[in-house]
Amino acid sequence: MMAKITKGSSFKGVVKYIIDEKKNTQILDTDGLRLKNIPSVIQSFVTQAGVNGRVSKPVGHISLDFSAEDREKLTNQLMVKIAHDYMKRMGIADTQYIIARHFDREHPHIHLVFNRVDNNGKTISDSNDRYRSEKICKELTHKYGLYYSTGKENVKQHHLKEPDKSRYEIYEALRASVPKCKDWKQLVRELDKAGIKTEFKTKGNTATVEGVRFKKGEYMFNGSKVDRMFSYSKIDYQLKQNARQSMQQDQVQSRSATVQTGIESIASGLEGLFDIRPASGNNDDQEYLYRQPKKKKKRKYGRQV
């Protein structure tokens, strides 16, 4: 299972795209929309988006793609269930949406179009949505027992020509390296091992980094052109997340080691308390251990004759 996320400013184009008779479209589920005809669906979206004019791209469009291996098990009901689960985990709630299934490709897939202005006029966040989406897709693939495919679905690398071949090789290297690196220096080293050079774009004459480019052979690509999830800001966010998680794990292990050391120290001390035979076998020590304490003389009261 994979998700392709796009955002836009016009509902007209996307609604006409997903409700297309040529694709044998089946509308599986909707909420908050007038379904009289295509113009009424578009107008429903537009009206609600107008409540919050600050959102320049109110159109949310996500294609959920599944492997052809799962074609038999993916009924309409199951696909809707998976879509709802995905939406909930992504924070897409309390808003207008339409879920439609297309049959124009070999692999099963559905389109989710939703309003990023929710029913209360608030914005549905798209912060780091691609990283979150990738993680959620993996979780749902496991949860529903779906076929798991590594890399981009149906990409036949040996058929690729330049510059797509180099771009795909950079994509694979980033996908493997970013999750295990804790900072940019480590990531640059990992990519260098794969023959990929990293260049940073700074803002004007300052040292503030605002972009990143990757070069393999004679071809160079901006991070976002390799894949939107590999823009500078998104990679930077993930590296910081990795560093925080690593630090938390180190702290847990450190506390565990401290506790274990304390337990061993206490056990060592208690062991001596229960050992009545001296390790050295010294007779003086042994005599001391077995010496009986002297009885206290009872104090006599009154006048003694």
C-alpha positions as CSV (number, residue, x, y, z in Angstrom):
1,M,0.0,0.0,0.0
2,M,1.3,3.4,-1.0
3,A,-0.1,6.9,-0.9
4,K,0.5,9.8,-3.3
5,I,-0.4,13.1,-1.8
6,T,-1.1,16.3,-3.7
7,K,-2.6,19.6,-2.8
8,G,-4.2,22.3,-5.0
9,S,-6.3,25.4,-5.1
10,S,-9.1,24.2,-7.5
11,F,-11.7,21.5,-6.8
12,K,-13.0,21.6,-10.3
13,G,-10.2,19.8,-11.9
14,V,-9.7,17.1,-9.3
15,V,-13.5,16.3,-9.0
16,K,-13.8,16.0,-12.8
17,Y,-10.7,13.7,-12.8
18,I,-12.0,11.2,-10.2
19,I,-15.6,11.2,-11.4
20,D,-14.8,10.1,-14.9
21,E,-16.9,7.5,-16.8
22,K,-13.9,6.5,-18.9
23,K,-12.3,5.2,-15.7
24,N,-15.4,3.2,-14.8
25,T,-15.4,5.2,-11.5
26,Q,-17.3,3.8,-8.5
27,I,-18.1,6.3,-5.8
28,L,-17.6,4.3,-2.6
29,D,-18.2,6.9,0.1
30,T,-18.9,10.6,0.7
31,D,-19.6,13.0,3.5
32,G,-20.9,16.6,3.5
33,L,-21.4,16.9,-0.3
34,R,-24.4,17.4,-2.6
35,L,-24.3,14.6,-5.1
36,K,-26.9,15.7,-7.6
37,N,-24.2,16.2,-10.3
38,I,-20.6,17.1,-10.7
39,P,-21.1,20.9,-10.5
40,S,-23.0,20.4,-7.2
41,V,-20.1,18.4,-5.7
42,I,-17.6,21.1,-6.8
43,Q,-19.8,23.9,-5.4
44,S,-20.1,22.0,-2.0
45,F,-16.3,21.9,-1.7
46,V,-15.9,25.5,-2.8
47,T,-18.5,26.9,-0.4
48,Q,-16.9,25.4,2.6
49,A,-13.4,26.3,1.5
50,G,-14.6,29.9,1.3
51,V,-15.1,30.0,5.1
52,N,-11.4,30.2,5.6
53,G,-9.8,32.3,2.9
54,R,-6.3,32.0,4.5
55,V,-5.9,28.5,3.1
56,S,-4.4,29.0,-0.4
57,K,-4.6,25.3,-1.2
58,P,-7.8,23.8,0.3
59,V,-7.8,20.8,-2.0
60,G,-6.5,17.6,-0.5
61,H,-6.1,14.7,-3.0
62,I,-4.6,11.3,-2.0
63,S,-4.3,8.3,-4.2
64,L,-4.1,5.0,-2.2
65,D,-2.4,2.4,-4.4
66,F,-2.4,-1.3,-3.6
67,S,-0.4,-4.1,-5.1
68,A,-1.9,-6.2,-7.9
69,E,-1.2,-9.2,-5.6
70,D,-4.1,-8.0,-3.4
71,R,-6.6,-7.6,-6.2
72,E,-8.8,-10.5,-5.1
73,K,-9.1,-9.6,-1.4
74,L,-9.7,-5.8,-1.9
75,T,-13.4,-5.5,-2.0
76,N,-15.0,-2.1,-2.1
77,Q,-16.0,-2.5,1.6
78,L,-12.4,-3.3,2.7
79,M,-11.0,-0.4,0.7
80,V,-13.4,2.0,2.4
81,K,-12.4,0.6,5.8
82,I,-8.7,1.0,5.0
83,A,-9.3,4.6,3.7
84,H,-11.2,5.5,6.9
85,D,-8.4,4.1,9.0
86,Y,-5.8,6.0,7.0
87,M,-7.8,9.3,7.3
88,K,-8.1,8.9,11.1
89,R,-4.4,8.3,11.6
90,M,-3.6,11.3,9.3
91,G,-5.9,13.6,11.2
92,I,-8.3,14.0,8.2
93,A,-11.5,14.3,10.2
94,D,-14.7,16.4,10.5
95,T,-14.6,17.5,6.9
96,Q,-16.1,16.9,3.4
97,Y,-14.7,14.1,1.4
98,I,-15.3,11.7,-1.4
99,I,-13.7,8.3,-2.0
100,A,-13.8,6.9,-5.5
101,R,-12.4,3.7,-7.0
102,H,-10.8,3.6,-10.5
103,F,-10.3,0.6,-12.8
104,D,-7.9,2.1,-15.3
105,R,-4.7,0.5,-14.0
106,E,-3.5,-3.0,-13.3
107,H,-3.3,-2.4,-9.6
108,P,-6.3,-1.6,-7.4
109,H,-6.4,2.0,-6.2
110,I,-8.8,4.6,-4.8
111,H,-8.8,8.4,-4.8
112,L,-9.6,10.4,-1.7
113,V,-10.5,14.1,-2.2
114,F,-11.1,16.1,0.9
115,N,-11.5,19.7,2.0
116,R,-8.5,21.0,4.0
117,V,-11.0,23.5,5.5
118,D,-13.0,21.4,8.0
119,N,-16.6,21.8,9.0
120,N,-15.7,24.4,11.6
121,G,-13.6,26.5,9.3
122,K,-10.3,25.2,10.8
123,T,-7.3,24.1,8.7
124,I,-6.4,20.4,8.4
125,S,-2.7,20.4,8.9
126,D,-0.3,19.0,6.2
127,S,2.8,19.3,8.4
128,N,5.2,16.5,7.4
129,D,2.3,14.7,5.8
130,R,4.5,12.6,3.5
131,Y,6.6,11.2,6.3
132,R,3.6,10.5,8.4
133,S,1.8,8.9,5.5
134,E,4.7,6.5,4.6
135,K,4.7,5.3,8.2
136,I,0.9,4.8,8.3
137,C,0.9,3.0,5.0
138,K,3.4,0.5,6.4
139,E,1.3,0.0,9.5
140,L,-1.9,-0.5,7.6
141,T,-0.2,-2.9,5.2
142,H,0.8,-5.0,8.1
143,K,-2.6,-4.6,9.9
144,Y,-4.7,-5.8,6.9
145,G,-2.2,-8.4,5.7
146,L,-1.5,-6.7,2.4
147,Y,1.3,-7.5,0.1
148,Y,4.4,-5.5,1.0
149,S,6.6,-4.2,-1.9
150,T,9.9,-2.5,-1.3
151,G,10.7,0.6,-3.4
152,K,8.3,2.4,-5.7
153,E,5.5,0.1,-6.8
154,N,5.9,-1.5,-10.2
155,V,9.2,0.4,-10.9
156,K,11.4,-1.8,-13.2
157,Q,14.8,-0.2,-12.6
158,H,16.5,-2.0,-15.5
159,H,14.1,-0.4,-17.9
160,L,14.8,3.2,-16.8
161,K,16.8,5.6,-18.9
162,E,18.8,8.6,-17.8
163,P,18.1,10.9,-16.0
164,D,15.3,8.8,-14.4
165,K,17.8,6.0,-13.6
166,S,20.0,8.2,-11.6
167,R,17.1,9.9,-9.9
168,Y,15.7,6.5,-8.9
169,E,19.0,5.4,-7.5
170,I,19.2,8.6,-5.4
171,Y,15.7,8.0,-4.2
172,E,16.5,4.4,-3.1
173,A,19.7,5.6,-1.3
174,L,17.8,8.3,0.6
175,R,15.0,6.0,1.5
176,A,17.5,3.6,3.0
177,S,19.8,6.2,4.7
178,V,17.5,8.9,6.1
179,P,15.7,6.7,8.7
180,K,19.0,5.5,10.3
181,C,20.9,8.8,10.3
182,K,20.8,11.3,13.2
183,D,22.3,14.4,11.5
184,W,23.3,15.8,8.1
185,K,27.0,14.9,8.4
186,Q,26.1,11.2,8.9
187,L,23.7,11.3,6.0
188,V,26.2,12.9,3.7
189,R,28.7,10.2,4.6
190,E,26.2,7.4,3.9
191,L,25.2,8.9,0.5
192,D,28.9,9.4,-0.4
193,K,29.4,5.6,0.0
194,A,26.7,5.1,-2.7
195,G,28.5,7.6,-5.0
196,I,26.0,10.4,-4.3
197,K,27.3,13.9,-3.6
198,T,25.3,16.4,-1.5
199,E,25.2,20.1,-2.0
200,F,23.4,22.7,0.2
201,K,21.7,25.9,-1.1
202,T,22.0,28.9,1.3
203,K,19.8,31.9,1.5
204,G,21.6,34.8,-0.2
205,N,25.0,35.5,1.3
206,T,24.0,34.0,4.7
207,A,24.8,30.6,6.1
208,T,21.1,29.7,6.5
209,V,20.4,26.5,4.5
210,E,17.1,26.5,2.5
211,G,17.6,23.7,0.1
212,V,19.5,20.6,-0.8
213,R,20.6,18.9,-4.1
214,F,21.9,15.5,-4.8
215,K,24.3,14.5,-7.6
216,K,25.1,11.1,-9.1
217,G,27.4,11.0,-12.1
218,E,26.6,14.0,-14.3
219,Y,23.0,14.4,-13.1
220,M,21.9,16.6,-10.2
221,F,18.4,16.9,-8.7
222,N,16.8,19.1,-6.0
223,G,15.7,17.0,-3.1
224,S,12.0,17.7,-3.7
225,K,12.5,16.6,-7.4
226,V,13.8,13.2,-6.3
227,D,10.6,12.9,-4.2
228,R,8.6,15.5,-2.2
229,M,9.4,13.7,1.0
230,F,13.1,14.5,0.4
231,S,13.0,18.3,0.4
232,Y,15.5,19.9,2.8
233,S,12.9,20.7,5.5
234,K,11.4,17.3,5.5
235,I,14.8,15.5,5.7
236,D,15.9,17.9,8.4
237,Y,12.8,17.2,10.4
238,Q,13.3,13.4,10.2
239,L,17.0,13.6,11.2
240,K,16.1,15.6,14.3
241,Q,13.4,13.0,15.1
242,N,15.9,10.2,14.7
243,A,18.4,12.0,17.0
244,R,15.7,12.6,19.7
245,Q,14.6,8.9,19.6
246,S,18.2,7.8,19.8
247,M,18.8,10.0,22.8
248,Q,15.7,8.7,24.6
249,Q,16.8,5.1,24.0
250,D,20.3,5.9,25.4
251,Q,18.7,7.4,28.5
252,V,16.6,4.4,29.0
253,Q,19.6,2.1,28.6
254,S,21.7,4.2,30.9
255,R,19.0,4.2,33.7
256,S,18.6,0.4,33.2
257,A,22.4,0.0,33.6
258,T,22.5,2.2,36.7
259,V,19.7,0.2,38.3
260,Q,21.4,-3.1,37.5
261,T,24.6,-1.9,39.0
262,G,22.8,-0.8,42.2
263,I,21.1,-4.2,42.4
264,E,24.5,-6.0,42.0
265,S,26.0,-3.8,44.7
266,I,23.2,-4.4,47.2
267,A,23.4,-8.2,46.4
268,S,27.1,-8.1,47.0
269,G,26.6,-6.4,50.4
270,L,23.9,-8.8,51.5
271,E,26.1,-11.8,50.5
272,G,28.6,-10.8,53.2
273,L,25.9,-10.6,55.9
274,F,24.9,-14.3,55.4
275,D,28.5,-15.7,55.2
276,I,29.5,-16.7,58.8
277,R,32.8,-18.2,57.6
278,P,35.6,-15.7,56.9
279,A,37.0,-16.1,53.4
280,S,40.6,-15.8,54.7
281,G,40.2,-18.6,57.3
282,N,41.9,-16.4,59.9
283,N,41.5,-18.0,63.4
284,D,41.2,-14.7,65.2
285,D,38.4,-13.6,62.9
286,Q,36.7,-17.0,63.4
287,E,37.1,-16.6,67.2
288,Y,35.5,-13.2,67.0
289,L,32.6,-14.4,64.9
290,Y,31.8,-17.2,67.4
291,R,32.5,-15.4,70.6
292,Q,29.4,-15.1,72.8
293,P,28.6,-11.7,74.1
294,K,29.0,-11.3,77.9
295,K,25.9,-11.1,80.0
296,K,25.1,-7.9,81.7
297,K,25.1,-8.0,85.5
298,K,21.8,-7.2,87.0
299,R,21.8,-3.9,88.8
300,K,20.9,-4.3,92.6
301,Y,18.8,-1.7,94.1
302,G,18.5,-0.7,97.9
303,R,21.1,-0.8,100.6
304,Q,23.6,-3.6,100.5
305,V,24.7,-5.2,103.9
